[in-house]
Every structure is written in C-alpha cells, then in structure tokens.
C-alpha cells in the first residue's frame, strides 16, 4: 500500500483544529448514538474504511445494536430508526452529497421540525466534521486494521 503524509506529524496545528471540532461536539446535546450513527453513515457514503471500522466499534460501546449498524445503509427500508433519526440520516446524506443538489427544503424543514434549531445545528456540525475527517482519512490512505 502506498504511504502518504501523516498530517498530525507534518502539521500538528491542522490536527489540533480538527480535534477542537471534536471537542465542541462533545459539549453538544447530541446523543452518543446519534453522533456515532452520523459518523458511520457519512463514512459509508464517502467510502472511508478506517472511519467505518472505528465508529462501528464506538457505536457498539455506546450500546448501539448490531442490527441497526448493519441496516444503516438501508435505513429507509426498515422501521428500526426513530423519526428523528430518519430526519438526521436524510440530512446527513444530502449534506454529504451536497454537490448533487444541495439540501432540499423538505429535508431541512423535516429536520428542523423534529429536532429544533439547536439540535439541528449540532447535527449539521457533526456531519461537517465527519466529512472533514473522511477526507483526511481517504486522501492519506488511512487503513482499518484487523482486530486481534
């Protein structure tokens, strides 16, 4: 596998800035489950194996079920998720795929109605942050490792 730069070693200030976003997210009202499901769904869309591996493990630590993790990529086809989670996933997908038409009024309005302004803002910041982490992981070829 090709070796690419290690951003924390090459530019520690860049890593510090990203970690500050993560620190902010720890202070929000977002549930641990919502944070991890957002991270997993963004990473599925972007194809970041390192982040999918990391955040599925983290989700399990917070009590998320295997079934809900496995079905996340097909969330529209199951009733295992709450209306709030479904609104979060719709917003997450449209924000992550923003070049394909932006965030629709219907998706935004539904999320606002179900989540309220503050929680919606926090969800948006979680999506933005995870997309940034994915771009770092994918560009630098970070690899998931086999658990022993």
Buried (B, 14 or more C-beta within 10 A) or exposed (E): EEEEEEBBEEEEEEBEEBEEBEEEBEEBEBEBBBBBBBBBBBBBBBEBEBBBBBBBEBBEEEEBEEEBBEBBEEBEEEEBBEEBBBBBBBBBBBBBEEEEEEBEEEBBEBBBEBBEEEBBEBBBBBBEBBBBBBEBBBEBEBEBEEEE
